[in-house]
Each structure stands twice: as C-alpha cells, then as structure tokens.
Amino acid sequence: MGHRKEPTMALFKKRTVGKPGEWYYCLEHKKVEEGPECPAKDRFGPYATREEATHAMELARERNLEWENDPRWHDAPRGGDGAS
C-alpha cells in the first residue's frame, strides 16, 4: 500500500502577469505600472486608477506626517533614561 499524497495549496501564489485595472507605483523605477511588474517589496499598491498610483508618494508622505503627529501612535515617555 502506498501513501496517498494530499494536494497542497500554495499560500502565496506568485503572479507573473498583472491584472488589467490594477495600478502600482514602483519605488525602484519611480514609475506607475499596470499590474505588478516588480516585486512587492519595491512597490505601493494596488490602486484603482493610474491617477491614484501617480500620487502614491505624495499620499505616503501625507500619511507619514499624520502618523508622526498622532499621539495614539507614540509610546508614552519613559522616566529616568534621559529621553524627553
């Protein structure tokens, strides 16, 4: 009797071809791409439109400023270590 091999399901399927209508901003090439052309570590998205992807860096800057100035995202100051 042989062992029956159970089918395995890939948790992270690598897509080599992008979907039409998905827009990304490539951080490496500094350009908008339709469908994921570059690795996920090098891009923002997906965005619904080319226009949204065009403003990806501006949106990231705005969000970073909001988070940096939001007291809910900062740890409480610690006493005695010289930090203020």
N, C-alpha and C positions, 0 to 999 in steps of 0.2 A: 504494500500500500504506500502510495506516495503522498506527500503533503500537498494539500491544495493551497496554492498561493492566493492570498486575498488581494484584490485590486487596491492599489494605493492611489490616493488623491493628492495632487500637489497643492500645498498650502499657498505657495506664491508662484503663480504661473507667469513666466516671463513672456511678455508680449513683444514680438519683434516688429509688428506693424501697428501704427497708431490708428485710432478710430477717427473718422472724419467728424468734425464738430467739437473735438476736444483740443483745447489750446493750452500750450505750456510756454513758460519763459525759461530759456536755457541760460543758466548762470555762467556756464563755461564759454559759450559762444556769444552771449549777450544779444540774443535774438528770440523772436517769437517763432514757435514751431507748431504745426498742426499734427496732433498725435505725438506720443512720446518717442522722439528720435534719440534722445540722450538718456543716460542712466538717471534714475530717480534722485540720486544724491546731487545731481547737477541741475535740477530744475524745480520751478514752482508750478503748481497747477494740479489738476486741470481747471481751466477757466471755460466759461460757457461761450465766450466770444473772443475773437482776435483782439478787440479793443481792450477787454479786461486784462488779457495777458500782456498787452503792451504796457500797462500801468502796474505791472507786478512789483517792480522795485519801489515805486512810489507808495504803493499800498503797504508793502513790508516796512518801509521807513515810518509811515504813519502809525502802524500797529505797534512797532517797537517803541515809539515815543509814548503812546498811550500806556503801554505796559510798564515802561520805566517810571512813569509818573502816577501810576495807580498804586495806592498804599496797600491794596489787597495782595499785591504780588511781591511785596518786600518782607523779608524776615524782620521780626522785632529786634531792635538793637540789643546787643548783649552788654552787660556791665563788666568792668574790670579788665577788658582786653585792649583798651585804648581806642577802640573803634567808636565813632560817633554816629 
